[in-house]
């Protein structure tokens, strides 16, 4: 029997305090129900998705709810792209998915209705990786909350095919401020709700999702209790990940009278204790707390933490000492010798390598024909922000980083006191890999530091300068033609999120200007605020004043993105405070 997954990804970073009725936060949801499968139709996903969409819209008052049913692979991709645009700058973003899903070799996949899955190797070609869903939802500003109602066995019709498929979804270790909720613990399957309108998990979710004044951790604890009561303890929902120190509410309770502070509820007090014990490792103190709070929700948290530290050795990490910086002898590149195509450094060792770009002109953006062609492919008009196309003139030569700024270059700035943030490399390595997990403000710190060290005017590129540099004199979708393939950039060629980490800068051939990695690897911050299209944009390549100052443009696509995102005309945006593992930056220098 084929089982269903109900995947709810509630991504959104909600305020640490209860939301007031006059809240300004934008909340966005994408709700998907897939039932009409070629590999085995399902009964409940459309019912589940319709009911959850209504709950988000009417009971929780979400600003935008996108409901999609029976999505094909291309439709799934288009929906995720639409969500990424809508959720950028939102406080809370949500994706709910009901349908088939599976795990192969530790990687989780969501299945479109047109997938055939003759063998497990087809998953990366026909399914959507869960990791890519998380990446597309990263534009929300405060919380990622991912919930999977996963109930399915072997999805592969070829009997005896060799595959690394386990029962249930595999465990996930989310980043900070991310919760991942499974309808059944990793390695197990959930109840499909045969003969009912909803699965037990979705039924419980609908019951508790809009409970006023119920802190978000306790929403899912109540869902868990209802599912266990309706099925059995084997099918127990499980939560992975941690949140920050403040309480989070999808639906706040009634406000207190003016001038009075609200008294803490028992649930709020339990939530506080649960958060505090996450960082405790003293078994004697935990045992005392367990006795004090026995029989309460807080007591459950203490007991779980105590059991965890008894079975897991607590290892104190050895702090990594930043490299000691010695001031190198500075060799200033003579301005008179900097001709187009010339690569140079303003100082030895610590200065990024730059390349001089010539003055010139180009057509910026996409033509009406290109926008129409993309709409035909994806079935949704997602690319209007790439027009109207216009001629831009770059009157003076300027210099651009030959590569994206690397971890080695960033760590030097940190060691020298010029940059405050030491970003995580996710275990992929530092050195010549592009720096990631840096915000627009972080990038500006680096720019200021390198300018002080060299006495030269470094900066971020304008959006027009970035596209001029990426096109390198071409008029095609990419600097090397209208198609892209493996060996030309680090991106997800087969499906969203199918490439799992960055590569060292310069791993792929340069464009005609001598610049590497303008397509893929990481998105690159530019200077400009976001504008929804190019109406009224400057034609001299300068930074465009005005626009939405809460959003900054980034360009180029990343390792998790597909061909459409890597086009030279494609535009994206993020909050300037956002620091994501798919975003870095590149330098410009005024000559």
Buried (B, 14 or more C-beta within 10 A) or exposed (E): EBBBBBBBBBBBBBBBEBBEEEBEBBBBBBBBBBBBBEBBBBBBBBBBBBBBBBBBBEBBBBBBBBBBBBBBBBBBBBBBBBBBBBBBBBBBBBBBBBBBBBBBEEBBBBBBBBBEBEEBEBBBEBBBBBBBBBBBBBBBBBBBBBBBBBBBEBBBBEEEBEBEBBBBBBBBEBBEBBBBBBBBBBEBBBBBBEEBEBBBBBBBBBEBBBBEBBBBBBBBBBBBBBBBEBBEEEBBBBBBBBBEEEBBBBBBBEEEEEEEEBEEBEBBBBBBBBBBBEEBEEEEEBEEBBEEBEEBBBBBBBBEBBEBBEEEEEEEEEEEEEEEBEEEEBEEBEEEEBEBEBEBBBBEBBBBBBBBBBEBEBBBBBBEEBBEEBBEEBEBEBBEBBBBBBEBEBEEBBBBBBBBBBBBBBBBBBBBEBBEBBBBBBEBEBEBBBBBBBBBBBBBBBBBBBBEBBEBEBBBBBBBBBBBBBBBEBEEBBBBEEEBEEEBBBBBBBBBBBBEBBBBBBBBEBBEBBBBBBBBBBBBBBBBBBBEEBEEBBEEBBBBEEBBEBBBBBBBBBBBBBBBBBBBBBBBBBBBEBBBBBBBBBBBBEB
